[in-house]
Amino acid sequence: MFNIGIPEMALIFVVALIVLGPEKLPEIAKALGRAYNEFTRSMRDVRQNFDNVTAEFEKETRIVRDPVRAVGKNIEDSIMTELNRENLPPSDPKTADSSKTT
């Protein structure tokens, strides 16, 4: 993003040393390090919360989807039972199309 190399970092360090002084530079570097650690910890927590919400959503989706599939299977089984009871062959789109062409 910034494409900063070693010479640029050295220049930034020298300017910071001149502007802030040798007494305050370690304190500021330590504060920046703590802020960075807190930021990464917060981002890790946000990512973990996002993953938890996503997993919960997928679980809820499965809970809703599975009964719908079960109902569809029950309807299909009921239709097949009725067809078998009446001794009618099940309608198959492939066989219906082939009987029309012959």
Order of alpha helices (4+ residues) and beta strands (2+ residues): alpha-alpha
